[in-house]
Amino acid sequence: MKDAPRPASPAPRGGARRPLLGDVAAAAGVSVVTVSRAMNAPGIVSAKTHARIEAAIAATGYVPDLVARSMAQRRTRIVAGFVPSLRDSIFADTTQGLSDALTRSGLQLLLGNTQYDPSREHELVAAMLGRRPDAIALTGAAHAPGLRRLLREARIPVVEMWSLGGRPIDLAVGLSNREAARVAAAHLVARGYRRIGFVGRPVAGNDRARDRQSGYRDALRDAGLPAPPEWVWETDTTLEAGRAALDRLALPHRLDALLFSGDNTAAGALLACLERRISVPGRLAICGFGDLPIARALPGGLTTIRVDSYGIGARAGALLVHALANARPRPRRIDVGFELVPRGST
């Protein structure tokens, strides 16, 4: 049934009282019910009506009472998301995908930075649970002791992003990081490289780093090639670390190839080779992980593993939206896969 238009009333002025939902309805020429629907379930209101209501909210200065709304609905419409870094563009893409999927359903994303520290992740999640989010999005599947129990007791949807190893807490969207790294290392072996080193983040508390290092070892073991501990360096994912990998790893051990667990570090190594006139891939082959824009921009291009980082976040958000609609998501575990992208660096 179509709303009967209401006469517009002027917005309250002079701070006499706080604008109410009725003021917005009057300014938009719709019912209070329609305004409420537009704010709580925007998908069921026409775009034209929604635009009028948005304009009325701006004109009246109305601010929703989120505390009262959450008490009435037993929902805060907040999803808490946790990523290990705010500087790494691969997680920025995932966060954007997650945010876009949630926003389309009227949910808001609050973000926490765990800094690759499981204990910090546990503290942040516990603090956020006190604010009663409707759902939680985590990065990875390795967590501090007690976090799984804490989240199960919260009885809200939880999605783990980027990893598929082990048993998910609830929902999971990601890839086999181990298999992706194995494919990358096997590519180097197939190209004729025999002394292959690995550079990745520390594996402690980081299942993605652990799995990528394991995938590297799998490929070299399958090929009957050595992978001694001194050919592996655990460091951060910066350009500077990539540059340092030449003097720390490649040159002292006479390696002919380096596999990096991130494109930024690989790019640092490639740039250092160009500056020092070290032939790539003639003297040293370089392979990254992630297919970030820098991998395509480097001279000759960087061989890497392509992953749909945005899609991981978008699919994770869609699973949470589905779960919050009181539907059991199917499937509960989504493998986004990966693709080896050979370029000039190998």
Buried (B, 14 or more C-beta within 10 A) or exposed (E): EEBEEBEBEEBBEEEEEEBBBBBBBBBBBBBBEBBBBBBBEBEEBEEEBBEBBBEBBEBBBBEBEEEEBBEEEEBBBBBBBBBBBEEBBBBBBBBBBBBBBBEBBBBBBEBBBBEBBBEBBBBBBBEBBEEBBBBBBBBBBBBBEEBBEBBEEBEBBBBBBBBBBEEBBBBBBBBBBBBBBBBBBBBBBEBEBBBBBBBBBEBEBBBBBBBBBBBBBBBBEEBEBEBEEEBBBBBBBBBEBBBBBBEBBBBEEEBBBBBBBBBBBBBBBBBBBBEEEBEBBEEBBBBBBBBBEBBEEBEEBBBBBBBBBBBBBBBBBBBBBBBBEEEEBEEBBBEBBBEBBEBBBB
